[in-house]
Amino acid sequence: SLNDTLARLELETGYRLEVATVRKLEVEGDPFALGDKMVEHWYPTRAQGDTKGVLLLVTATKDGALTGGPAFVKAVGDELIDSVVGDNLPLLAGDEKFNEAVASSVKRVEAKLTNAADPGPPARKDGARKRTYKTKAETDKSRGVTGTIVLSLLAISVVVPMLQYYGYTSDD
């Protein structure tokens, strides 16, 4: 479906968007520099690369870049590029939802290039974390019961084998 969306986008608007996913950056340290190199390599002349763009996702660092030729960057706009790179990619890639990160970013670029309403970045979860451990008061409240259970099991583990041994040896 992503290929269909990208092909339809190129037919409708004349802008071509390529999606590239890499595990880590080895050639360049900056995703934008690597994206620019990709555009320059794939489309060597300015006329060829003017309306072409690259959405790059780096899975190891959970970030990426949206870059392209001058006409592409101007049509998409710096605000959307910053939002995709700052909101879509890190948020969804941070949860390791790489496919969703790419799909939502492509939808936003498509909406911008077709003059449709921007669906916006994904909603951030509330920052409140719930604790998964008991507090000191909760631990102290159940400490007496826990101690009784442990001592009872310990006594049973000592007494039962003694009784079994006595039962085996008493017949002799």
KACORPE-V488304 format. One record per helix or strand. SS is the DSSP state (H for helix, E for strand). FROM is the first residue (numbers start at 1). LEN is the number of residues. Records with the same first field share a line. If there is no record, write none. Layout:
SS->FROM-LEN / FROM-LEN
This chain:
H->2-12 / 31-12 / 46-4 / 70-7 / 78-17 / 98-16 / 136-34
E->16-7 / 52-7 / 63-6
